Amino acid sequence: MLDYRAGDDIVAIKDHSQGIYKKGDVFTAHELKRNSCGCIILVDIGLKSDRRFTQCPVCLTNDEKTDNIWWVEARAFRKLLSKSEEEDLADVLAEVFSEELISLN
């Protein structure tokens, strides 16, 4: 399940297998689409490619490309949180962990 949509700023949560991005790199999700075999969702993060096909990492199906976008697997990214969202999340997690520690005692 993706936590972002087109237009959101996103952060890589793992390195790309061919090194085109690294964990922690930040991009904007320009467009999302399902690949033709239906196995995965792809995201356009603004990278270009002159390859004539793209390959599904799940079923290895090759798709002929009709654009110059380097589509990448959308599950490799998460929505980039704003400072206030990070603080809110940290507060919620601290409260949950405190309650769990209390219940353990």
Phi, psi and omega per residue, in radians:
M1 nan 2.194 3.129
L2 -1.477 2.511 3.120
D3 -1.848 0.335 -3.139
Y4 -2.493 2.969 3.104
R5 -2.472 3.051 -3.138
A6 -0.963 2.349 -3.131
G7 1.745 -0.320 -3.135
D8 -1.382 2.603 2.951
D9 -1.395 2.381 -3.082
I10 -2.288 2.761 3.140
V11 -2.178 2.410 3.110
A12 -1.234 2.322 3.118
I13 -1.802 -0.010 3.035
K14 -2.726 2.796 3.105
D15 -1.264 2.562 3.036
H16 -1.279 2.499 -3.074
S17 -1.073 -0.471 3.141
Q18 -1.845 0.137 3.042
G19 1.375 0.295 -3.114
I20 -1.338 -0.325 2.979
Y21 -2.597 2.807 -3.133
K22 -2.090 2.732 3.054
K23 -0.937 2.283 -3.131
G24 1.705 -0.262 3.090
D25 -1.164 2.473 -3.086
V26 -1.935 2.387 -3.141
F27 -2.426 3.021 2.932
T28 -1.855 2.344 3.072
A29 -1.390 1.805 -3.091
H30 -1.330 -0.721 -3.091
E31 -2.744 2.602 3.076
L32 -2.128 2.535 3.060
K33 -2.737 2.736 3.039
R34 -1.549 2.408 3.106
N35 -1.198 2.842 -2.967
S36 -1.101 -0.524 3.119
C37 -1.360 -0.268 3.077
G38 1.526 0.031 -3.063
C39 -1.228 -0.702 -3.026
I40 -2.435 2.901 3.008
I41 -1.768 2.414 -3.140
L42 -1.940 2.682 3.117
V43 -2.270 2.479 3.024
D44 -1.636 2.014 3.136
I45 -1.900 0.271 3.062
G46 1.644 0.102 3.108
L47 -1.556 2.577 -3.110
K48 -1.944 2.670 -3.139
S49 -2.531 2.486 3.072
D50 -1.767 0.186 3.107
R51 -1.152 2.588 -3.125
R52 -1.584 -0.158 3.107
F53 -2.568 2.874 3.034
T54 -2.235 2.603 -3.076
Q55 -2.049 2.340 3.087
C56 -1.235 2.222 3.133
P57 -1.258 -0.222 -3.108
V58 -1.590 -1.003 -3.053
C59 -1.840 -0.068 3.106
L60 1.168 0.305 3.054
T61 -1.176 2.367 3.063
N62 -1.656 2.308 3.062
D63 -1.988 2.293 3.032
E64 -1.242 2.330 -3.103
K65 -1.544 2.571 3.099
T66 -2.055 0.127 -3.139
D67 -2.475 -3.133 3.125
N68 -1.883 0.346 -3.140
I69 -1.439 2.398 3.018
W70 -1.612 1.599 3.127
W71 -1.253 2.369 -3.132
V72 -2.205 2.812 -3.083
E73 -1.175 2.174 -3.048
A74 -1.162 -0.472 -3.123
R75 -1.208 -0.145 3.126
A76 -1.438 0.069 -3.068
F77 -2.325 2.725 3.016
R78 -2.316 2.739 3.115
K79 -1.095 2.367 3.077
L80 -1.404 2.142 -3.102
L81 -1.460 2.561 3.020
S82 -1.301 2.918 3.131
K83 -1.015 -0.750 -3.122
S84 -1.176 -0.639 3.085
E85 -1.161 -0.693 3.087
E86 -1.082 -0.765 -3.141
E87 -1.128 -0.747 3.105
D88 -1.065 -0.776 3.137
L89 -1.107 -0.752 3.121
A90 -1.071 -0.714 3.114
D91 -1.102 -0.790 3.140
V92 -1.100 -0.799 -3.140
L93 -1.122 -0.699 3.111
A94 -1.083 -0.725 3.128
E95 -1.144 -0.778 3.136
V96 -1.086 -0.800 -3.138
F97 -1.132 -0.665 3.103
S98 -1.102 -0.778 3.131
E99 -1.110 -0.690 3.130
E100 -1.173 -0.691 3.100
L101 -1.125 -0.706 3.118
I102 -1.113 -0.741 -3.118
S103 -1.199 -0.420 3.102
L104 -1.298 -0.421 -3.112
N105 -1.538 nan nan
